[in-house]
């Protein structure tokens, strides 16, 4: 299952946005409206509870060469990743590509597709509101 979204143009440099999204502590603010619980496990790992889904541990994998971040599920039962790629338009503006990729059985996919689409839409909208 794949869900892709792109933000509107943001009035910040790609470096400034990237520095914000690689910081584990900032995900509590980014995800605030969508989560019931948030716990930092380590510098690059946190645990969240979204709606009726079980707690999910996410590991941050970043690539400074292309300003990309992957939030990778650390749970074998929920095998997915969310990639966040910051695209520079010019020195003072950027946009972000969000992509959710998950491998689920067709039954699980039917149950979680709508909530995940809502979550990714909300994530996109929240990122557009952040004053980096």
C-alpha positions as CSV (number, residue, x, y, z in Angstrom):
1,X,0.0,0.0,0.0
2,X,1.3,3.5,-0.9
3,X,0.0,6.9,0.0
4,X,1.8,10.0,-1.3
5,X,1.3,13.7,-0.6
6,X,3.2,16.9,-1.3
7,X,3.2,20.1,0.8
8,X,2.6,23.5,-0.7
9,X,5.7,25.6,-1.1
10,X,7.2,26.4,2.3
11,X,9.1,29.7,2.9
12,X,12.1,28.1,4.5
13,X,15.4,26.7,3.2
14,X,15.7,22.9,2.8
15,X,18.5,22.8,5.3
16,X,16.3,24.5,8.0
17,X,13.4,22.1,7.4
18,X,15.7,19.1,7.3
19,X,17.4,20.0,10.6
20,X,13.9,20.2,12.2
21,X,12.6,16.9,10.9
22,X,15.7,14.9,11.9
23,X,15.2,15.9,15.5
24,X,13.2,13.2,17.3
25,X,11.8,15.6,19.9
26,X,10.0,17.6,17.2
27,X,7.8,14.8,16.2
28,X,5.7,15.3,19.3
29,X,4.7,18.7,17.9
30,X,4.4,17.5,14.3
31,X,2.1,14.7,15.2
32,X,0.4,16.3,18.2
33,X,-3.2,16.3,16.9
34,X,-3.0,12.7,15.7
35,X,-1.4,10.8,18.6
36,X,-2.7,9.7,21.9
37,X,0.8,9.0,23.4
38,X,4.4,9.9,22.6
39,X,7.5,8.5,24.1
40,X,11.2,9.1,23.1
41,X,13.1,5.8,23.3
42,X,16.5,7.1,22.0
43,X,18.0,9.9,20.0
44,X,16.6,8.3,16.8
45,X,13.6,6.3,18.0
46,X,10.2,7.1,19.4
47,X,7.0,5.3,20.2
48,X,3.5,6.7,19.3
49,X,-0.1,5.6,19.7
50,X,-2.4,6.6,16.8
51,X,-6.1,6.2,17.2
52,X,-7.0,2.5,17.7
53,X,-3.7,1.2,16.3
54,X,-1.3,-0.4,18.8
55,X,1.7,1.4,20.0
56,X,4.2,1.8,17.1
57,X,7.9,2.3,17.5
58,X,9.5,4.4,14.7
59,X,13.2,4.7,14.0
60,X,14.5,7.7,12.2
61,X,16.9,7.0,9.3
62,X,18.3,10.1,7.7
63,X,20.3,10.9,4.6
64,X,21.8,14.4,4.7
65,X,23.0,14.1,1.1
66,X,19.5,14.3,-0.2
67,X,17.7,15.9,2.7
68,X,15.6,12.8,3.3
69,X,14.3,11.1,6.4
70,X,12.6,7.7,6.8
71,X,10.4,6.8,9.7
72,X,10.7,3.1,9.8
73,X,8.3,0.9,11.8
74,X,10.2,-1.3,14.3
75,X,7.3,-3.7,14.6
76,X,7.3,-6.9,12.5
77,X,3.4,-6.9,12.5
78,X,3.2,-3.4,11.1
79,X,5.8,-3.3,8.4
80,X,5.9,0.2,6.9
81,X,7.9,3.3,6.4
82,X,7.1,7.0,5.9
83,X,9.7,8.8,3.8
84,X,10.0,12.6,4.1
85,X,12.0,14.2,1.3
86,X,12.8,18.0,1.5
87,X,13.0,19.4,-2.0
88,X,14.8,22.8,-2.5
89,X,13.1,25.2,-4.8
90,X,15.5,28.0,-4.1
91,X,17.6,29.3,-1.2
92,X,14.5,30.5,0.7
93,X,11.8,28.0,-0.3
94,X,11.2,24.3,-0.3
95,X,8.5,21.7,-0.4
96,X,8.2,18.2,1.1
97,X,7.2,14.9,-0.5
98,X,5.6,12.5,2.0
99,X,5.3,8.8,1.1
100,X,3.8,6.0,3.2
101,X,4.7,2.5,2.0
102,X,3.4,-0.5,3.9
103,X,3.2,-4.2,3.4
104,X,0.0,-5.5,4.8
105,X,-2.4,-8.3,4.1
106,X,-5.4,-7.2,2.0
107,X,-7.7,-7.5,5.1
108,X,-5.5,-5.3,7.3
109,X,-5.1,-2.9,4.4
110,X,-8.9,-2.5,4.1
111,X,-9.1,-1.7,7.8
112,X,-6.3,0.8,8.0
113,X,-6.3,2.5,4.6
114,X,-8.7,5.4,5.5
115,X,-7.2,6.1,8.9
116,X,-3.7,6.1,7.4
117,X,-4.7,8.4,4.6
118,X,-6.2,10.8,7.2
119,X,-3.0,10.6,9.2
120,X,-0.7,11.3,6.2
121,X,-3.0,14.3,5.2
122,X,-2.9,15.6,8.7
123,X,0.9,15.2,8.8
124,X,1.2,17.2,5.6
125,X,-1.1,19.9,6.8
126,X,0.7,20.1,10.2
127,X,4.1,20.4,8.5
128,X,2.7,23.3,6.3
129,X,1.8,25.1,9.5
130,X,5.2,24.8,11.3
131,X,7.3,27.9,11.7
132,X,10.6,26.2,11.2
